[in-house]
C-alpha cells in the first residue's frame, strides 16, 4: 500500500473513541503491564499505592483508544510548606508505540493541565518532570506543550544509561475568576 493511501493521524482519531479513566484497584494490573512495556524502570509497590490515593484521581489516568488501554499518565502533588505553593510532578506518561502520532499523548497531557488549572485545594503553580537526556523526542513533545528546560539533573537514573535527565517545567494557567 502506498503512503498516499494511508489514513492520516487525524482520520484515524476522528472516528476513534478516546477516553481517560482514573487508575483504580480494578485496572491497576493494566497500569502495571503498560508501565512494564513503556518504561525501562521497574516501579516499586509504593508507586502503585500512591496512584490510587483519592487526591491523585484526576492526575493518574489510564488512556483508552477504542476501548483498548494504550497509555497512562501518573502524577503526584508535591506541597512546599515553606512557600505554600504546590507542584504537580509527572512521574510517568507514555503511549504504546503503535498508537503514537495520533495525538493521544497530547490528550493525556491536556487532561493533566486542565485538572491542575482547575485545582484550588491545593492550588498547583507548576508542573514538572524528568526526561532522560537521550530522549529528544520526549523533550521536544514537552517543549511543544509549553515546558522549558529548568536544569540538568546529573545521575538522576541509577540503573539505566544515560543517567542524566533534563528537568522540564511549566507554569499552570490559573482558572478564570468566578463572577
C-alpha positions as CSV (number, residue, x, y, z in Angstrom):
1,X,0.0,0.0,0.0
2,X,1.4,3.4,-0.9
3,X,1.9,6.1,1.8
4,X,-0.7,8.2,-0.1
5,X,-3.3,5.6,0.6
6,X,-2.5,5.5,4.4
7,X,-5.1,7.3,6.5
8,X,-3.8,10.4,8.3
9,X,-3.5,10.5,12.0
10,X,-6.4,12.9,12.1
11,X,-8.5,10.4,10.1
12,X,-7.5,7.6,12.5
13,X,-8.6,9.5,15.6
14,X,-11.7,11.2,14.2
15,X,-13.8,8.0,14.3
16,X,-12.0,6.6,17.3
17,X,-13.3,6.5,20.8
18,X,-10.6,8.1,23.0
19,X,-11.1,8.3,26.7
20,X,-9.3,8.6,30.0
21,X,-10.3,6.9,33.2
22,X,-8.8,7.2,36.7
23,X,-6.5,4.5,37.9
24,X,-8.3,2.2,40.3
25,X,-7.8,-1.1,42.1
26,X,-9.7,-2.8,39.2
27,X,-7.4,-1.5,36.4
28,X,-4.1,-1.5,38.4
29,X,-2.9,-4.7,36.7
30,X,-3.3,-3.0,33.3
31,X,-1.3,0.0,34.5
32,X,1.4,-2.3,35.8
33,X,1.6,-4.1,32.4
34,X,1.6,-0.9,30.4
35,X,4.4,0.5,32.6
36,X,6.5,-2.6,32.1
37,X,6.2,-2.2,28.4
38,X,6.6,1.6,28.2
39,X,9.4,2.3,30.7
40,X,12.9,0.9,31.3
41,X,12.3,1.1,35.1
42,X,10.5,-1.2,37.4
43,X,8.3,0.8,39.7
44,X,8.1,0.0,43.4
45,X,4.9,-1.1,45.1
46,X,4.8,2.4,46.7
47,X,4.3,3.9,43.3
48,X,1.2,1.8,42.7
49,X,-0.3,2.6,46.1
50,X,0.3,6.3,45.6
51,X,-1.5,6.5,42.3
52,X,-4.6,5.1,44.0
53,X,-4.8,7.9,46.5
54,X,-8.0,10.0,46.3
55,X,-6.1,13.2,45.6
56,X,-4.4,11.5,42.6
57,X,-7.7,10.7,40.8
58,X,-7.5,13.5,38.2
59,X,-3.8,13.1,37.7
60,X,-3.4,9.3,37.4
61,X,-5.3,8.2,34.3
62,X,-5.5,5.2,32.0
63,X,-5.8,6.1,28.3
64,X,-8.1,4.1,26.1
65,X,-8.3,4.0,22.3
66,X,-11.4,2.2,21.0
67,X,-11.7,0.7,24.5
68,X,-8.2,-0.7,24.3
69,X,-5.8,0.5,27.1
70,X,-2.9,2.1,25.3
71,X,-1.3,4.5,27.7
72,X,-1.1,6.0,31.1
73,X,-0.2,9.2,32.9
74,X,0.6,9.2,36.6
75,X,1.4,12.3,38.6
76,X,1.7,13.3,42.2
77,X,1.1,16.6,44.1
78,X,4.1,17.9,45.9
79,X,3.4,20.5,48.6
80,X,6.1,23.1,49.6
81,X,5.1,24.1,53.2
82,X,7.7,26.9,53.2
83,X,6.2,28.7,50.2
84,X,2.6,27.4,50.4
85,X,2.9,26.5,46.7
86,X,2.2,23.1,45.2
87,X,3.7,21.5,42.2
88,X,2.5,18.6,40.1
89,X,5.2,16.0,39.2
90,X,4.6,13.9,36.2
91,X,6.0,10.6,37.3
92,X,5.2,8.7,34.2
93,X,3.4,9.4,30.9
94,X,3.5,7.0,27.9
95,X,1.6,5.7,24.9
96,X,2.2,2.3,23.3
97,X,4.3,2.7,20.1
98,X,1.6,1.6,17.6
99,X,-0.7,4.4,18.9
100,X,1.9,7.2,18.9
101,X,1.4,10.1,16.5
102,X,-2.4,10.1,17.0
103,X,-2.5,13.0,19.5
104,X,-3.1,10.6,22.4
105,X,-0.1,11.8,24.5
106,X,-1.3,15.4,23.9
107,X,-4.7,14.3,25.1
108,X,-3.2,12.9,28.3
109,X,-1.2,16.0,28.9
110,X,-4.2,18.3,28.3
111,X,-6.2,16.3,30.8
112,X,-3.5,16.8,33.4
113,X,-3.1,20.5,32.6
114,X,-6.8,21.2,32.8
115,X,-7.1,19.3,36.1
116,X,-4.2,21.2,37.6
117,X,-5.5,24.5,36.4
118,X,-8.9,23.8,37.9
119,X,-7.5,22.7,41.3
120,X,-7.9,25.1,44.1
121,X,-7.0,22.9,47.1
122,X,-4.2,22.7,46.8
123,X,-3.5,25.4,44.2
124,X,-1.0,24.0,41.7
125,X,1.5,26.6,40.5
126,X,3.6,24.5,38.1
127,X,4.1,21.1,36.6
128,X,7.5,19.4,36.1
129,X,9.0,16.1,35.0
130,X,12.3,14.4,34.3
131,X,13.3,13.4,30.7
132,X,16.3,11.2,30.0
133,X,18.8,13.3,28.1
134,X,18.9,10.8,25.2
135,X,15.1,11.1,24.7
136,X,15.0,14.0,22.3
137,X,11.5,13.0,21.1
138,X,10.0,13.4,24.6
139,X,11.9,16.6,25.3
140,X,10.5,18.1,22.0
141,X,7.0,16.9,22.9
142,X,7.0,18.7,26.2
143,X,8.7,21.8,24.8
144,X,5.9,21.9,22.2
145,X,3.4,21.9,25.0
146,X,5.0,24.9,26.8
147,X,7.5,23.2,29.1
148,X,11.0,24.7,29.3
149,X,14.2,23.0,30.5
150,X,14.8,24.1,34.1
151,X,18.1,22.4,34.6
152,X,20.1,19.2,34.1
153,X,19.9,16.6,36.9
154,X,23.1,14.6,36.8
155,X,23.0,10.9,37.8
156,X,19.2,11.0,38.2
157,X,18.8,7.5,36.9
158,X,20.6,4.8,38.8
159,X,20.0,1.7,36.8
160,X,19.8,2.9,33.2
161,X,22.1,4.8,30.8
162,X,22.5,7.6,30.2
163,X,22.0,8.5,33.8
164,X,21.3,12.3,33.4
165,X,17.9,13.8,33.0
166,X,16.5,17.1,31.9
167,X,14.1,18.7,34.3
168,X,11.3,20.4,32.3
169,X,8.7,22.7,33.9
170,X,5.8,24.9,33.0
171,X,3.6,27.2,34.9
172,X,-0.1,26.2,35.3
173,X,-2.7,28.7,34.0
174,X,-4.9,29.9,36.8
175,X,-8.6,29.1,36.4
176,X,-10.8,32.1,35.4
177,X,-12.1,34.1,38.4
178,X,-15.7,33.3,39.4
179,X,-18.1,36.2,39.0
